[in-house]
């Protein structure tokens, strides 16, 4: 297993990866809940919408986690984690920009829709989920200070990501139950993503962490 050399200031200042992991969980669930409402409207079939989104979510998160883990084999850099956050923030607007276009093209009203067409129409939701799932594995790699602390870091990051899910699910559901449009909920999520990204940029990232 590769070991990493951490700077002293890294030991004191590496708090952003924890916050980013929390945000990853919050943003993911806050994206998938409005997506269900939207896709259900496209397909007019709750079971088909649920199955399509579960498959989209599982595939996106699996691939994103694998790629995020693969990135940890290269020299670690806090700026790379911030860059992934920026890309995830930008792609969180994909459903707003591309969602209706994909739906009108692949799921035209008045026709029978194939499962493949439904999956392709969900691509705008898959893209941000893919990037968001890359964040926790890379955050873990940055936070690990020794092999002995790897387990505790993994547990904390996993708990934070789960806490993000726990916060995002009820708040997003509450908004939708109270009549807020799912498109407005996604717009609010994009604004929050931009704020989190700007705050991450405001902090001075640690220097590069090189393998020894």
N, C-alpha and C positions, 0 to 999 in steps of 0.2 A: 504494500500500500504506500502511496506517495505521501511524504510528509511536507509540511510547509513552514516557512519561517515568517513569523509575525513581528511587526514593529511594536515597540513599547506603546506608542500612541494608539496602535490598533487595539491593544488590550483595553484601553480606557474609553475609546470612542465608538466601538463597533456596536452601536445601538440601532442604526438604520435598518440592518437586515431583519431584526425582529419586527419592526414596524411594517416593513414591506411584506413580510410573511403574513402578518395579520390582515393587511390590506388585500393580499392575494385571495385569501379565503372569503373576505367580505365581498369583494368585487365579483368573484366567480358566482356566488349564490345570488347576488343582486342582479346579475346578468341573466341567469338561467330561469329565474321565476317569471320576469316579464316575457322572456322568450317563449315560455310555455303558452301564455295568454295569446301572444301574437301568432304562433304556429298553429294553435288550436283554431284561431280564426281563419287561417289559410286553408287548413285541411277540413275544418268543420267535423272533427273527430277527435275527441279527447284522448282516446286510447292510442290512436296513431300518432298524435302529437307527442304524447308522453314517451312512447317507444322511440320515436325519432330523436327526441332531445336527449334521452338517456344514452342512446348509442353515440350521438354526436358528442356529448359530454365525456363519456368514458374514453372514446377514441382520442379526443383532443387532449385530455388530461394525461392519458398514458403516454402519448407521443411527446407532449411537452415535458413531462417528468424525465423521460429518457434523454431527450436533447439537453435539458438542464443539467442532468447528471454527467453527460458526456462533456459539457463545457467545463466542468470542474477539473478535468484532466489537464487542462491548459493552465498557464499561470493565472492565478486569481487576481482580480482587479475589482475594486469597489465600483469603479466607473462602469464596468461591464454590467453589474447588477442594476445600476441606475439606468443604463441604456435599455436593458430589458424592460424596466419599469416604464420608460418613455414609450417604447414600442407597444407595450400592452395598453398604455393610456391612449395612444393614437388609435389603435385597433378597436378600442371600446366604442368608438364612433362608427365602426363598420356596419352594425345593424341599422343605425339611423340613415347612413348614406346609401347602403346597398340592399337593405332588407326588402323593401317593397319592389325594387327592380328585379331581384332574384325571384321573388314570389310571383310577380306578373309574368316572368319569362318561363319559369319551370313549373309553376302551379297555377296555370290560368283557370279562372272560374268556369264552372260548367263542364269540366272534364274529369275523367278518372285520373288520379295521380298515382304514379308508381312510387315505391319506396325509395328508389334511387333519386328520383326527382325531388322528393321531400328532403333527402339528406343534402343534396346540392343546394337547395334553397336555404338550408340551415348553415351554410358555410360562413356567412357574415357573423354568426354567433360563435362558430368554432374557432375562428382566428384569434379573438382576444382570449378565449379560454386556453388555447394552446400556449400563448405567451405568458399568461398568468401562472400556469402550472410549471413553468420553467423557473419561477422566482424562488420557491422554497428550497429546492435542491442546491441552487447556487448560494442562497443565503446560508444554508447549513455549512457548506464548504468554507465560506468566509469566516464564519463564527467559530469553527473548530480551532481550538488552541493547542490541542494535543490529542493523541489517540484516546487518552483516558477520559477526556471530556466529550468525545464524539457522541456517546449515548445520551448524555444530558442535553446537549445542544439539539440533537434530533428530537428529543421529547418536547423540549420547550417550543421549538419551531412548529412541530406538529400540533401542539396544544394551541398555539397562537392562530394557526391556520384554521383549526376547528372552531376557535372562539370567533374568528371572522365569519365563518358560516353561521354560527349561533346568533351573532348580532345581525347579520344581513338578512337572514331568512324571515324573522318576524317583522323587522322594520319594512322590508320591501313588500311583504304580504299585506301588512297593515295599510300601506299606501294604496295598493291595488284594490283591496276590499272596500276602501273608502272612496272609490270612484276615480282615483288618479289613473290617467291613461298609461298603458305600459310604455308608450313612446316617450311620454313625459318622464316616467321613471328612469328610462335609459338615458334621457338627456341629463337628468340630475346626476346619474352615475358618471357620465362623461365629465361633468363639471367637477365632481369630487375627485375623479382621477387626475384631472389637470391640477387641482390644488395639491394633492398628495405628491405629484411629480415635481411641482414647483418647490414644495417644502424640502423634498429630497435634494434638489439642486442647491437650495439655500445652505445646506450643511456642507462643510468642507469634507469631501470623501477622503478616506485613508489612502496612503500611497500603495503602490503595487506590492503584492505578496508573491514572492518568487519561491519556486521549489528549490530545495537544497539537496 
